[in-house]
Amino acid sequence: MYTVGILWINIKTLCYNVICFYNNHYLQVKDMQKPARDFSEVKRIVVKVGSSSLIYDTGKPNLARMEMLVRQLADLHNRGLDILLVTSGAIGVGFNRLGYSQKPKSIPEKQAAAAVGQGILMHMYEKFFAEYGVMVGQILLTREDFSDRRRFLNARNTMYALLGLRVIPVINENDTVTVEEIKLGDNDTLAAQVAGLVDADLLLLLSDIDGLYTSNPKTDPGAIIIPMVTEINREIEAMAGGAGSSVGTGGMSTKLHAARMAMHSGLPTVLAGAGSEDIIRRVVAGEQVGTVFWPSVRLDNKKRWIAYCAAVQGKLHVDEGAVQALLHRGKSLLPSGITRVEGVFDMGNTVSVIAPDGREIARGIVNYSAGEVNLIKGLKTRDIQGVLGHKDYDEVVHRNNLVLDI
């Protein structure tokens, strides 16, 4: 027993690895014995900065923070790297200029604040970058710019043209017209979509928090930062909270979603604190700051589009048997496993697949309309012909058109 104990101590001394088990999943925490982060081959970086990092609670811009971030980005640009900046803050700057004492609640007021604030924000960026001889160009995007293939390619071509001209694209959601985007406040997701759009090598999410912690460090003094994540499972998601400031609408959950999107695009993501000294330079240099999310499985372009770009038109609720068949046996979704249909959709639309506990477990392209699925749900494949009068497909969603673990 004594020998076993000494052996265990030696193993701990040599490895310094911490393995946290969560329901047969694990998170491996990277420490000093692991290889250093190597971003030396990175050529194209998407950097996202949140409202809470740019705007004081008073609604006034944090000019010192903006200047510090711009200086680092300009320096990387001078090194020859391609830089794309996804920035929040338009609504935060706008509501202050309009005289609101706090962030407006109604959609029209938010849109008005965005319309005023976007011009102010862009003017400040242009002025700061110009001091370092760097030109910037504004791009405003909506969800439809990614879900529509023609608009997707147009946005991609525009960004590539700007990068080719050594211009830094400054990107934001078009909050003046996009109601759903304002409601979600999801520039983290936008940044991940942009990173996939331009085939970036690194996504850097800068926030008012230094990384992913085991719990909320603002309320739990015992919270510990997690240096590395290789899988975003339900336990990791449980660590996320809500919006973190009075001027921002995103939170840790949106950052985890963005990191998952980037991981599925095959590129690493680093979540770090925007206020840390020279944080961008330190991340690119490979310092162990913040939390790095390493990609493990890269989805092909079609499945990435289904998972993160296509508009979801409806929901298919399934039983536990279907959940097991989809997640663990690589099966297609058959009508027998469907218990309920939500929404109005046609063949070829994208739908969400919902487990009995309310989790979204997959998204896919359907082979039948909502009305047809309602008629055949719960039935065997052999019964489709008799109910519908035709049977074009055995599956409601074929596994080749299905993306799991969204």
Backbone torsions as a table, in degrees:
resi	resn	phi	psi	omega
1	MET	NA	-41.2	179.0
2	TYR	-61.7	-42.3	179.4
3	THR	-62.0	-42.2	179.4
4	VAL	-61.7	-40.8	-180.0
5	GLY	-63.5	-43.3	178.7
6	ILE	-63.1	-40.3	178.7
7	LEU	-61.3	-41.3	-178.8
8	TRP	-65.9	-40.6	178.4
9	ILE	-62.0	-42.0	179.5
10	ASN	-64.0	-40.8	178.5
11	ILE	-61.6	-43.4	179.1
12	LYS	-62.5	-40.9	-178.2
13	THR	-64.5	-37.5	-177.5
14	LEU	-77.6	-34.3	-169.7
15	CYS	-96.1	-44.0	-174.6
16	TYR	50.4	41.4	179.4
17	ASN	-105.8	139.5	176.3
18	VAL	-115.2	120.4	178.7
19	ILE	-111.3	120.5	-180.0
20	CYS	-105.6	118.2	-178.0
21	PHE	-93.9	132.3	178.3
22	TYR	-133.7	103.2	175.5
23	ASN	49.9	50.9	179.5
24	ASN	70.3	5.5	171.2
25	HIS	-105.5	161.0	176.4
26	TYR	-140.5	155.0	174.4
27	LEU	-119.1	121.0	179.1
28	GLN	-96.0	121.1	-177.3
29	VAL	-89.6	124.7	-175.5
30	LYS	-84.1	133.2	178.4
31	ASP	-132.8	-163.8	-169.3
32	MET	-68.0	-16.6	-179.9
33	GLN	-84.4	-13.2	178.2
34	LYS	-81.6	156.9	177.2
35	PRO	-57.7	143.4	-179.9
36	ALA	-65.2	152.6	174.8
37	ARG	-62.4	131.2	-177.4
38	ASP	-118.6	100.7	176.6
39	PHE	-110.6	24.3	-176.3
40	SER	-66.4	-24.1	-179.6
41	GLU	-92.8	0.3	-178.8
42	VAL	-66.7	128.9	179.6
43	LYS	-118.0	-22.8	-176.5
44	ARG	-135.1	123.6	-175.0
45	ILE	-124.7	134.1	169.8
46	VAL	-105.1	122.1	-179.5
47	VAL	-113.7	126.1	176.9
48	LYS	-111.6	131.0	178.0
49	VAL	-120.3	128.4	-176.9
50	GLY	-86.2	165.3	-179.1
51	SER	-58.3	-41.6	-176.8
52	SER	-64.9	-19.5	179.0
53	SER	-89.1	-15.7	-175.7
54	LEU	-112.0	-22.9	-171.9
55	ILE	-121.9	131.4	172.6
56	TYR	-69.3	163.8	177.2
57	ASP	-62.4	-19.9	177.2
58	THR	-73.5	-12.6	-175.7
59	GLY	93.8	-7.0	178.6
60	LYS	-82.2	146.6	179.6
61	PRO	-69.3	143.3	175.8
62	ASN	-86.9	88.5	-172.4
63	LEU	-65.9	-37.0	179.3
64	ALA	-63.8	-40.9	179.1
65	ARG	-66.4	-44.6	-180.0
66	MET	-61.6	-43.1	-179.5
67	GLU	-64.1	-39.1	-179.7
68	MET	-65.0	-43.3	-179.8
69	LEU	-68.0	-42.8	179.9
70	VAL	-62.4	-41.0	179.8
71	ARG	-60.1	-42.6	179.9
72	GLN	-68.0	-42.4	179.0
73	LEU	-64.2	-41.6	178.6
74	ALA	-62.9	-37.5	179.8
75	ASP	-66.2	-42.7	176.6
76	LEU	-64.4	-37.4	177.5
77	HIS	-62.8	-40.7	178.8
78	ASN	-65.4	-27.2	176.6
79	ARG	-73.1	-10.7	178.9
80	GLY	105.6	2.2	179.3
81	LEU	-77.6	150.3	171.8
82	ASP	-85.3	126.7	-177.2
83	ILE	-120.4	131.2	171.7
84	LEU	-125.1	129.2	-177.0
85	LEU	-110.5	119.3	173.3
86	VAL	-102.5	117.7	-171.5
87	THR	-122.3	137.5	167.6
88	SER	-94.8	-174.4	173.0
89	GLY	112.4	-11.6	-176.5
90	ALA	-62.7	-46.7	-179.5
91	ILE	-66.9	-41.0	-179.9
92	GLY	-60.7	-43.7	178.0
93	VAL	-69.9	-39.5	-175.7
94	GLY	-67.1	-41.3	-176.6
95	PHE	-69.3	-27.5	175.8
96	ASN	-71.0	-43.8	179.9
97	ARG	-63.9	-31.3	179.8
98	LEU	-81.4	-3.7	175.2
99	GLY	92.4	8.9	176.9
100	TYR	-72.6	139.3	177.5
101	SER	-81.1	-20.5	176.0
102	GLN	-147.4	167.6	-176.3
103	LYS	-59.3	129.9	-179.1
104	PRO	-64.7	154.0	-176.2
105	LYS	-98.7	-36.7	-174.3
106	SER	-77.8	153.4	179.4
107	ILE	-61.8	-47.4	179.4
108	PRO	-59.5	-37.5	178.7
109	GLU	-67.8	-38.8	176.6
110	LYS	-64.7	-39.4	179.1
111	GLN	-65.9	-39.6	177.4
112	ALA	-64.1	-43.0	178.6
113	ALA	-62.4	-39.6	178.5
114	ALA	-64.8	-39.9	-178.7
115	ALA	-63.0	-40.9	178.9
116	VAL	-75.3	-45.5	-173.9
117	GLY	-69.7	-30.3	-176.7
118	GLN	-63.2	-41.9	178.5
119	GLY	-65.4	-40.2	179.1
120	ILE	-64.8	-45.7	-178.4
121	LEU	-61.3	-46.0	-178.7
122	MET	-64.9	-37.1	178.5
123	HIS	-62.6	-40.5	179.4
124	MET	-66.2	-43.7	178.2
125	TYR	-61.8	-43.9	-179.1
126	GLU	-60.7	-41.1	-179.2
127	LYS	-67.1	-45.5	-179.0
128	PHE	-64.3	-47.2	-178.8
129	PHE	-65.7	-34.3	-179.3
130	ALA	-62.6	-29.0	178.6
131	GLU	-63.6	-22.1	179.0
132	TYR	-108.1	12.5	176.1
133	GLY	73.4	23.6	-177.8
134	VAL	-110.1	133.9	178.9
135	MET	-94.2	142.9	178.8
136	VAL	-124.2	156.9	176.8
137	GLY	-136.0	139.3	-176.4
138	GLN	-89.3	134.7	173.3
139	ILE	-131.5	123.4	176.7
140	LEU	-110.0	127.1	-174.5
141	LEU	-124.9	157.6	173.5
142	THR	-128.4	172.2	177.9
143	ARG	-58.7	-34.7	-178.4
144	GLU	-66.1	-22.9	178.2
145	ASP	-69.2	-16.7	176.9
146	PHE	-103.1	-32.2	-176.7
147	SER	-78.6	-28.3	177.7
148	ASP	-91.3	122.5	-173.2
149	ARG	-60.9	-40.3	-178.6
150	ARG	-66.6	-43.3	178.9
151	ARG	-68.3	-34.4	176.6
152	PHE	-58.5	-48.8	-179.1
153	LEU	-67.6	-35.4	178.6
154	ASN	-64.7	-43.8	177.9
155	ALA	-63.2	-41.0	178.9
156	ARG	-62.2	-45.6	-178.9
157	ASN	-64.1	-38.5	178.9
158	THR	-62.6	-44.8	-179.4
159	MET	-65.9	-41.0	178.5
160	TYR	-64.3	-37.0	178.3
161	ALA	-64.6	-42.8	178.8
162	LEU	-63.9	-44.2	179.2
163	LEU	-63.3	-38.3	178.1
164	GLY	-64.4	-27.5	178.1
165	LEU	-91.2	8.0	-179.5
166	ARG	61.1	40.6	174.9
167	VAL	-106.7	137.7	176.2
168	ILE	-88.1	114.9	175.1
169	PRO	-69.5	129.6	173.8
170	VAL	-107.0	113.3	-165.3
171	ILE	-115.6	139.4	175.9
172	ASN	-147.3	161.5	170.4
173	GLU	-69.3	147.8	177.8
174	ASN	-83.9	75.3	-173.1
175	ASP	-67.9	-13.6	-178.9
176	THR	-72.4	-19.8	-176.1
177	VAL	-127.3	-15.8	-171.3
178	THR	-102.2	98.6	-175.8
179	VAL	-62.6	-47.3	-176.0
180	GLU	-63.2	-36.7	-179.3
181	GLU	-67.4	-36.8	177.5
182	ILE	-66.3	-41.1	-178.8
183	LYS	-62.8	-38.4	-178.9
184	LEU	-85.4	-30.7	-177.2
185	GLY	56.2	43.9	-164.5
186	ASP	-105.4	61.0	175.0
187	ASN	-70.0	-17.9	173.5
188	ASP	-62.9	-46.9	177.4
189	THR	-63.8	-40.9	177.7
190	LEU	-58.0	-42.9	-179.9
191	ALA	-62.5	-41.3	178.4
192	ALA	-65.7	-38.3	178.1
193	GLN	-65.8	-41.0	177.9
194	VAL	-63.7	-41.3	179.5
195	ALA	-59.6	-41.7	176.2
196	GLY	-69.9	-35.9	-178.5
197	LEU	-61.0	-41.4	-174.5
198	VAL	-103.3	10.4	-178.9
199	ASP	54.8	52.1	179.8
200	ALA	-68.9	161.9	177.5
201	ASP	-98.9	-18.5	-176.6
202	LEU	-155.0	137.6	173.0
203	LEU	-113.0	125.7	180.0
204	LEU	-118.2	115.5	178.8
205	LEU	-101.9	112.3	179.8
206	LEU	-100.5	131.1	-172.6
207	SER	-140.6	-177.8	175.3
208	ASP	-86.6	6.6	176.4
209	ILE	-122.4	146.9	-169.9
210	ASP	-79.2	-5.8	-179.0
211	GLY	160.4	-166.7	176.8
212	LEU	-87.5	124.9	179.3
213	TYR	-107.7	162.7	177.8
214	THR	-66.1	-24.3	173.8
215	SER	-155.8	-179.5	-176.4
216	ASN	-70.3	112.3	-176.8
217	PRO	-67.5	-16.6	179.2
218	LYS	-75.2	-22.5	-179.1
219	THR	-118.7	-16.4	-178.3
220	ASP	-121.7	104.1	-179.5
221	PRO	-64.7	-16.1	178.9
222	GLY	-90.7	4.8	-179.3
223	ALA	-64.4	139.6	-177.5
224	ILE	-119.4	134.6	178.9
225	ILE	-73.0	144.4	179.9
226	ILE	-103.5	110.9	-174.9
227	PRO	-68.5	-30.6	-173.8
228	MET	-144.4	139.7	174.8
229	VAL	-130.4	130.9	176.5
230	THR	-112.9	-10.0	178.2
231	GLU	-149.3	128.3	176.0
232	ILE	-97.3	98.3	-179.7
233	ASN	-106.5	-173.0	-175.0
234	ARG	-65.6	-31.9	179.8
235	GLU	-70.5	-38.5	175.7
236	ILE	-65.2	-42.3	179.2
237	GLU	-62.0	-31.1	-179.3
238	ALA	-66.0	-19.4	178.4
239	MET	-75.8	-15.4	-176.1
240	ALA	-79.6	146.0	177.3
241	GLY	-115.5	-153.5	-178.8
242	GLY	-95.7	-160.1	179.5
243	ALA	-62.2	140.8	-171.5
244	GLY	-97.3	-3.6	-178.0
245	SER	-151.9	171.1	-178.6
246	SER	-79.9	-14.2	-179.6
247	VAL	-107.1	-14.2	179.4
248	GLY	-105.0	159.2	178.1
249	THR	-119.7	-7.3	177.0
250	GLY	-86.6	175.1	177.5
251	GLY	-155.9	-169.7	-178.2
252	MET	-63.6	-32.9	-179.0
253	SER	-61.7	-38.8	178.6
254	THR	-69.2	-31.3	178.8
255	LYS	-71.1	-37.9	175.9
256	LEU	-65.8	-39.9	177.5
257	HIS	-62.3	-42.6	178.5
258	ALA	-64.3	-41.5	179.0
259	ALA	-62.6	-39.7	178.2
260	ARG	-63.2	-42.7	177.8
261	MET	-59.6	-45.2	-179.9
262	ALA	-65.0	-40.4	178.3
263	MET	-60.7	-40.2	178.4
264	HIS	-71.5	-16.2	174.8
265	SER	-91.8	-0.6	176.4
266	GLY	84.3	16.7	-179.7
267	LEU	-124.5	145.9	-179.6
268	PRO	-74.8	154.5	176.7
269	THR	-125.7	138.8	173.8
270	VAL	-120.0	128.0	174.7
271	LEU	-105.2	122.3	-175.1
272	ALA	-147.0	166.9	-178.8
273	GLY	-82.1	126.6	-177.6
274	ALA	-66.4	-25.7	-176.8
275	GLY	-84.0	-7.1	-179.7
276	SER	-70.5	143.0	-176.4
277	GLU	-60.6	128.0	176.6
278	ASP	50.5	41.7	-171.4
279	ILE	-64.9	-39.5	-178.4
280	ILE	-66.4	-46.4	178.7
281	ARG	-60.3	-41.4	-177.6
282	ARG	-67.5	-39.4	177.7
283	VAL	-63.1	-48.8	-178.3
284	VAL	-64.4	-30.6	178.8
285	ALA	-75.6	-7.9	176.9
286	GLY	92.2	12.6	178.7
287	GLU	-66.9	151.3	-178.3
288	GLN	-81.9	70.8	178.2
289	VAL	-118.9	147.0	179.1
290	GLY	67.4	-158.7	179.1
291	THR	-118.6	128.6	176.5
292	VAL	-103.5	135.5	176.7
293	PHE	-108.8	111.3	-177.4
294	TRP	-91.4	134.3	178.5
295	PRO	-70.7	144.3	177.6
296	SER	-120.5	-44.5	-179.2
297	VAL	-122.8	124.5	178.3
298	ARG	-99.8	121.9	176.0
299	LEU	-79.0	148.6	174.4
300	ASP	-71.6	168.0	-174.0
301	ASN	-57.9	-39.6	-178.7
302	LYS	-63.3	-46.4	-177.7
303	LYS	-72.0	-31.8	174.4
304	ARG	-64.4	-38.9	178.8
305	TRP	-65.7	-43.4	177.6
306	ILE	-60.2	-43.8	-173.6
307	ALA	-72.6	-38.6	-166.9
308	TYR	-127.1	-10.0	-177.3
309	CYS	-115.1	-40.5	-176.4
310	ALA	-64.6	139.8	177.3
311	ALA	-72.0	129.3	179.6
312	VAL	-82.4	120.9	-174.1
313	GLN	-97.4	-15.5	-177.6
314	GLY	-170.0	-177.5	-179.3
315	LYS	-132.2	141.5	173.2
316	LEU	-115.8	114.2	176.9
317	HIS	-86.9	133.6	-174.5
318	VAL	-125.5	162.5	178.9
319	ASP	-87.2	175.9	-175.7
320	GLU	-65.5	-32.5	177.7
321	GLY	-61.8	-40.6	178.1
322	ALA	-67.5	-38.0	177.9
323	VAL	-58.1	-48.1	-179.3
324	GLN	-65.0	-39.8	-179.3
325	ALA	-64.9	-39.3	-178.2
326	LEU	-75.3	-47.9	-172.1
327	LEU	-79.6	-31.2	-170.3
328	HIS	-119.0	-13.2	-178.0
329	ARG	-122.2	6.0	175.0
330	GLY	63.6	32.0	-176.8
331	LYS	-92.8	164.1	171.5
332	SER	-82.1	166.4	177.2
333	LEU	-89.0	115.8	179.6
334	LEU	-98.7	158.9	-179.4
335	PRO	-61.3	-27.5	-176.9
336	SER	-62.6	-26.1	-178.0
337	GLY	-91.5	-3.2	-176.4
338	ILE	-90.7	130.3	-178.3
339	THR	-108.6	-27.3	-177.3
340	ARG	-156.2	150.5	-179.2
341	VAL	-122.1	134.0	175.4
342	GLU	-122.6	144.1	174.5
343	GLY	90.1	174.8	177.8
344	VAL	-120.1	119.2	-178.5
345	PHE	-145.8	159.2	179.2
346	ASP	-112.4	168.2	173.4
347	MET	-56.5	133.9	-179.1
348	GLY	95.8	-10.5	176.1
349	ASN	-79.8	165.5	178.3
350	THR	-99.1	136.2	179.8
351	VAL	-129.5	161.8	176.8
352	SER	-101.9	141.2	179.4
353	VAL	-105.3	124.0	-171.7
354	ILE	-114.5	128.5	178.3
355	ALA	-77.1	166.6	179.7
356	PRO	-58.1	-27.5	179.8
357	ASP	-87.1	6.7	176.5
358	GLY	92.9	-3.4	179.3
359	ARG	-72.8	142.3	168.4
360	GLU	-84.3	116.4	-177.0
361	ILE	-104.4	-14.4	-177.1
362	ALA	-166.3	164.0	168.6
363	ARG	-134.0	147.7	-179.3
364	GLY	-161.7	169.5	178.3
365	ILE	-94.5	125.4	-174.0
366	VAL	-85.8	150.5	177.7
367	ASN	-96.9	-6.6	-179.2
368	TYR	-136.3	158.4	178.0
369	SER	-76.7	169.3	179.9
370	ALA	-60.4	-42.2	179.6
371	GLY	-62.9	-40.2	179.4
372	GLU	-69.0	-40.2	179.1
373	VAL	-65.1	-36.2	177.2
374	ASN	-60.1	-35.2	-179.0
375	LEU	-75.5	-32.1	-173.5
376	ILE	-105.5	-3.0	-178.7
377	LYS	-58.8	138.4	-179.9
378	GLY	82.5	-6.0	-176.5
379	LEU	-95.7	161.6	173.3
380	LYS	-75.6	156.9	-179.8
381	THR	-58.9	-36.4	-178.3
382	ARG	-65.9	-15.4	-177.9
383	ASP	-91.3	-7.2	-176.2
384	ILE	-60.8	-46.1	-178.1
385	GLN	-57.7	-44.7	-177.4
386	GLY	-67.5	-31.4	-178.3
387	VAL	-84.1	-45.7	-175.5
388	LEU	-92.4	-19.0	-175.1
389	GLY	85.0	-1.1	176.3
390	HIS	-157.3	159.5	174.6
391	LYS	-144.8	94.8	-179.5
392	ASP	-79.9	-29.1	-177.9
393	TYR	-142.6	148.5	172.3
394	ASP	-76.9	-30.3	-173.5
395	GLU	-103.3	145.3	171.4
396	VAL	-74.6	-42.1	172.9
397	VAL	-134.2	118.3	179.2
398	HIS	-75.8	146.9	-177.2
399	ARG	-60.1	-26.8	177.9
400	ASN	-70.2	-18.5	179.4
401	ASN	-111.8	24.3	-174.5
402	LEU	-124.4	133.5	177.5
403	VAL	-118.2	125.5	-176.5
404	LEU	-96.4	159.9	172.7
405	ASP	54.3	58.7	179.6
406	ILE	-67.9	NA	NA
